[in-house]
Structure formats: structure tokens, C-alpha cells
Amino acid sequence: MTGLQRGYWQLTTSLNYRLVASSSTARAASVLLPKRSFISAPSLSAPVLRYQQPTVISRSFTNHTTATMSSNTNNAVAPDSLPDGYEKITEGTITMHYPQSENSVFYNPVQVQNRDLSVLMIGMYAERRAERMWVARKRKEVRKRIMSQEQQRNVDSSKESKPERKARLAQLEKDLDAEVEAARASVDFTKLAQESSHTNDGMAIFEALAASGLRSLRYWKEVPGLRTMVVNDLDPGAIDLAKENVIRNGLEDALAKEEGGEHNNNQDDAAMEEDNTDPLKRFNLRPPGIKLQVGDATHEMYMSRIPPTLHPSQYNTTQSKYQMTQYDVIDLDPYGSAAPFLDGALQSIVSGGLMCITCTDMAALGGSHPETCYGRYGAFPVQRSGYLQELALRILLYHVSIIAGRYGRTIRPVLSVGMAFYCRVFVEVWDDKAGVNNLSLSHGHLFQSIKCSSFHVTPVATNESVSAKQNGTANENPNKKLSNVYRNGRGPCDLGEAVCGETGGSYKLGGPLWTGPLHDLDVVNDAIARLEKAEENNGVNPNGGAPMHPLKMSKTLHGLLVSVSEELPDVPLYHSLPAICSTVNSTTIPRKTFDAALINAGYRVSAYHKDPGAVKTDAPNHVVWDVVRGWCKENPPKQRKVNKRHRKGEEQGSNAPPKHPHSDVASLILNKEIKTKIDFAIPESVASRKKAVRYALNPEANWGPKKAASGLGNPNKGKRKAEDETDGPAQKK
């Protein structure tokens, strides 16, 4: 093997890239290939570089190296002609023709809600991003002027005492903040985001598993501030369809024109100095426009890890030849689990960038296959738990945060929701090495009673000082010195419950899981306000921001976001009201009545956006059960029918002799003394709720996951059959 070939193998194998992530057309596939078989070593005569002239896609394409779609197209597509066997699909501002008789390229109408929500969230992110960039530039401008004024005053810092100098610098910072805030009020960041389209300040979005390209084209037309939209799929047939959709929607002129070649590092000193005057100047960006490419998603992300603000003079040789700059937004929407793509995605997203992640493997995340969940996400769910919907989200966020921490990055969940048969999370990723040290404070272990629905969530670690700062209580008692030492978390024993306090049952362990916030409530409330304004203006935001076009699922999204906004942000997991009532053989307590009893006892309570029977509360387990006991005292439950052997302590239906006699759980719980004052009077806060369409019903029959696409030219066709069967039953459209 030549030196060039050997160096190329070292580059590719260093990425730990024997796992080839397939397209979303096959929607996901993680296929183990023979060692080093996924890419052929380049010859000296024709080295394969990361940047190459665009080539036209063909069905015979077999190399996994990225190929780009030529912007010069001669095959016109008649926009109004509908071939036999095809149906016309219009979603948002995009129209496409989809084959009725075959599932060759993946499309699921269930995901309309997902795509509408993504358009809204990315549009809002574009405005937040434009605001952050403006603030960073404004702060540098004001700071430079203030420092210049200080130099003109000829302040002799050597004659200042340390407290005086500290006070003077603190005052300068306050003056700087005040001036920036005053200037911020007069800036229209919605307009600023829109004006950044096609400029160097515009966003680069990567849809890793694009299939028909419908989502990507909607982003291009409905999200402000885009510079580059990379539409990627492993199946050439999917990119062929995406190309047809580009032409059908009149976007041929928007196709990116490849420039190729290596990075240009030959800049003189004057140019470099000029570049450095802007703290957010971005270098070596992808060509503006829509880029259609057949390529492996993980490979593309691993080859896109250069921060866009890094000056080319600081690139090493490998970066100059092979690497591209990071993306501002990465959308992962695979068929099944997103786990194989997360490591590459968390390295190829800019600091402050937005990751949009979908996981449809709820059979694993929800606990039906806990061994699969542990293998993919490093966490063990609790089977048949009442809170499985939220636990799935928290396991996913835990896994994402752990991967981000490896690279000195932290995550900030913007919105985390369960919809239909899948999870969808939107998280911002930040370079924050100090924040990584606090990661253990946002992780926890789950202890679930084996006899009832009582549970405890305990932190992996504790730190008095950091927790006080995060909770805003650091200055409540200035005389108390808070420890800044990270200590191991404690289990339920420290709470006085070595066993379940209600039944005496032992605990089973679940997790680890994310215990931090699931949402940014400021963003959620802003989204609700935007949808309400758009509802009064034919579906369009009258202020010009997102949503820029009507969203088909706007009412459903409004109800979802209203439910999210009402959730307790600092209480992990929830009780299932039907489950706890069933435990004592009681009729289900009316929801308002149950909530009223907890509120009147001095505790907080809320619902959960995915489960109408969820009770999320900061009340301890014994208070929750006291409410049940109080209800049963007024409304005695019927006696449960059990056979003779079961009364003796045997498992019902068992023919074996009793090994561990079980007392009747309902009797154990109901015979305990009520220690909480129970008042079922419904307060005003419970009686009145914001009007919204919560827990919307499925719009049609068989509203669920579809079969994986067969693929047109997909080399990995059929490879995921066994795993797809594990992930749950597939349904046809």
C-alpha cells in the first residue's frame, strides 16, 4: 500500500467508521460491513478529495463517497402532469408526485406534524441566532469604544486598590450591558434573519436522511435566513426524486453551484487583519443554494467539523484537503433510532447550533426491549411503567448529553415532545467545558417500587454551590458557606425509605436519565403566541417571522405547545392516575378533583403533553397515596375478586407452591393512616384552563409507522428487517 493510500486508511478508520448509516429511504439502516469495505483506497493517479466537481447522479452509483448533483439539468419535469400510478401531495409550499404502488422512497403523512413543528422551531431559531450574532458584534463595538475612552482618561490602575479596580470594571460592564440593551430594543431581528438569506451570515442546514427531499425543500422556502440546504441520502433513487421535486417546484435556479478545490489559505496579512475585525466572520462556507447529494450521512458529518469562524491559516493539512465547516442546523429523522448518527452530528454542529432529532424506536425507549435500549442509549428503562413516554425522552436526552460531553459541549433542550409513535427533540449545542463538569447534576437514577407505582428519582451527584446558583438561591443566606465539592448522589435510603413506604416492596433500578428541563419555556410561550397571531391572519405571522406560511397542523401544534407550557419544568416523570386508582381497585378519580387535593395540600401539579392520565407533581409518594386514601374513604372501592390460592399469597394462575407470600397491595395501601389534610374543593386555578386542542385524536385509521422503504438503487435493501421487527409492528399507509 502506498503512503497516500495508507494515510487515507488512517483517516477513515480513525473515524471509527465501520458502521455505515443507511439512508432514510431505507430510513435508517445501520449495516455492519466487512472491515475497510465501505470505501476504496484512492490511487495516486486519481486521488479522491473531499471537494470534487459535481457529477450527475446515476442509478449505477455504488461508491459511498459523496457525489453531488449537477446544477445543470436538461431533463425538464412538467409541473402539472401526473403520471399514472402517482398521487399528488402538497405539504406547506411544496408539491410532489409520489408513487402509489410501491414504497420505494420513504414518505409518511403522519410526519406532517413533525415537519410543521420543525419549520416553526427552525424559523424561530433563525431569529434567535440573528439576535445573538448582532449582540456579539454590538458588544465588541461598544467595548472597543469604552476601552478607548478609558485610555484617554489616563486612569493609573497602579494607584487603585484591588476593590476599587474591581468596582470600576464592574461599572464598565454595567454600562456596556445597558448600552447594548438600549440599542437592542430598536432592532427588528425578524427582518435581520430574513436579510441574512444567501449571505455569509445565513444558515447551513443538513438533512442527513432526506428521502424525497420534501422536508428540505420546505425548509428552503419556509424558513428565513438560509444560505445552504444540503439534501443528503444514501439511495440514488431518493435523490433522483428530490431532484424532480426541485424542478417541479421551480427551484432549479436555487441549486448550489459547486466550486470545488482546496481551501484558499493564501491571504495576505492585511486581509487577515481585516477578517479579524469581525468576531463572527465565517470562512470557507459551502456554496449558497440547495445541494443534492448521494452520500453516507455519518461520513458527511465527520468530514464537516471545522468551526466556520476558524481562520484558514489555522487549518492543518488534513483540514485543508478533506474537512468542511460545521452546520448551523442538523436534522436527523431516521427510520428507527438516531443513535448511530449522534456522535458525528454532535461534532459537526456549530457552537450554538440546533439539532433536531427523531427516534421512532419506542419499543426500545419505552421498555418493551430494555436490552436493546441499553445497547443503543446506555440506559435501562422500566418496563410497563406509567411514565414511559417521558422516560423515553429523558433517556434520549441523557444519551445526547453524554456524547456532547466527550467533546467539551453541553446541550440545552429547547423542546422535547412525544408525538404519535415517536420522540422529537430540539436541542441547542454549546461549547462549554465548564458546563460539562456540571453534567452529573443533570443526570439521575430511577428507583421504582416493584409493588406499586411509587418511585424516586435521585441525582447522580450533588454540589451545593452550583445547585444554589442554578436555582437562584445562592444569595439567600450570605453567612452560609456552600460547598463546591461534587459528591455522589444518594438513594431512597437517605429519604428514609430503604423499601417502598407504602407496600414494603423493594426497588428496581432504572436509568440513568436526564433530570434537567425538557423545554425552554420562553421559546415555547413565544411559539404559542406566534401561532395564535397567525390563526387570526390566515395562518401567517403578521409580524413577518415564523410561521411565514400556513401550517396544516397549526391547531394541533398549538394544543401540544400549550400542554408543554403547563408542565412543571423541574419535576422528572409522573404518576399515571388510572394506574394508581387501579392498584387499590378504585374507580378513576376525576382529574380536577385529584389536582385540587394536591394543590390544597400545598403542592404543585400539572399534566403531561403526551398522556392525558399523567399527574406530574412535586408531592411525595405518601401524599399522592393520601389523596387516594381520602377518595377511597368517601368512595369505598369494590372488593377485588381473587381465587383461594391467590388469597394465600400465591401468584394468581400459578400451580407452583408459594415461594414468597404477598400481602394484598390494596389493603397495605388503604390501611395506612392519612397524614395529609385532604380537601377536594376545586380552586379557581384548576377550574380555568387555556383553550386549546389537547391530545388530538388520529385523523385517520392506521395512523402509525410505515414499512421501511424498499429503495431505488439502495445497496442495503432489506438489511434491517430483523431490527425493524424488534422496533415494533410496521403498518402500511
Beta strands, then each sheet from edge to edge (+ up, - down):
strand 1: 19-21
strand 2: 30-32
strand 3: 67-68
strand 4: 86-91
strand 5: 94-99
strand 6: 203-207
strand 7: 226-233
strand 8: 289-294
strand 9: 327-332
strand 10: 349-359
strand 11: 409-419
strand 12: 422-431
strand 13: 443-449
strand 14: 455-459
strand 15: 461-462
strand 16: 487-488
strand 17: 507-514
strand 18: 575-576
strand 19: 605-608
strand 20: 611-617
sheet 1: 1+ 2-
sheet 2: 3+ 8- 7- 6- 9- 10- 12+ 11-
sheet 3: 4+ 5-
sheet 4: 14+ 13- 17+
sheet 5: 15+ 16-
sheet 6: 18+ 20- 19+
end
